[in-house]
Amino acid sequence: MKIGAHVSIAGGIDKAPGNAKEIKAEVFQIFSRSPRGGPAPILTKELVKSFKDSMKENNISAGYIHTPYYINLASIKDRIRNGSIEVIRDDLERASILGIPYIMTHLGSANDLPRDKAIKQVTAGISKIMKGYKGSAMFLVENSAGSGNIIGDRFEEINEIISKLPKKYKKKIGVCLDTCHAFASGYDLRDKKSVEKTLNEFNKHIGLKLLKLIHLNDSKTDLGGKVDRHENIGKGKIGLNGLTAFVNHPKLKNMPMVLETPMDDLGGHTKDIKLIKKIRK
């Protein structure tokens, strides 16, 4: 199991591996562009080489890309929906160029569509993203949390979306499980028994073979609170007991885990990484 965190690419994407090493991360996650909008920085040959060299120099085994905040494949607005499709596909291509194995995204919210139509639209959007895609990076659906008509907060719904995709696309589709989002959506993780039950639910509805990456976060929100608010490890409603059981679950022993917890007083995720390394067996 490799432990890491989301890190900055300020000054260039090739700075990410060094930023990860600085906080003693073994893997890392980045935005490859501004998460709030605007064009993505051009990946020149020199920049790509610098990134790959930095990965080796800093002994970082892998990096991952998170898509921007504004993604919404369920939007009724063509500009938002089509823009989301374009950005996700572009991030897949960028990840492939950089040698990054996974990108992950939230699917969005269907505030203006009936649920069944929203699911159909999201599935069509993913199919459009994957059409003609020949890159190496996998597309990971991340489970969501939130009120209203959020898409992908339940394991059954994620399975419904993936199962409706054409078979030729499924080999490059996986899932990223966020512990905070799962907890806020009603999946208990506060002790060993609850962790076992939730992972069994995931396996029943999605399949652990599709689980490729973990976002390891505690939650400021109560169980089933429907609010996405991350907390530092052991300081939230999930708690250290539950996250210890989760980290050390035998079915997750080879799963990379990335922290998206609030920054500590050292300006990063150093303390949370140190704690997770301490509790993992």
ABEGO torsion letter per residue (X at the ends): XBBBBBBBABGEAAAAAAAAAAAGBABBBBBABBAAEEBBBBBBAAAAAAAAAAAAAAGBABBBBBBBAABBAABABAAAAAAAAAAAAAAAAAAAAAGBABBBBBAEBBAABBAAAAAAAAAAAAAAAABGBABABBBBBBBBBEBEABBGABAAAAAAAAAABBAAAAAABBBBBBAAAAAAAGBBAABAAAAAAAAAAAAAAAEAAABABBBBBBBABBBGAGBBBBBBBGABAAEAAAAAAAAABAAAAABBBBBABBBBAAGBAAAAAAAAAAABX
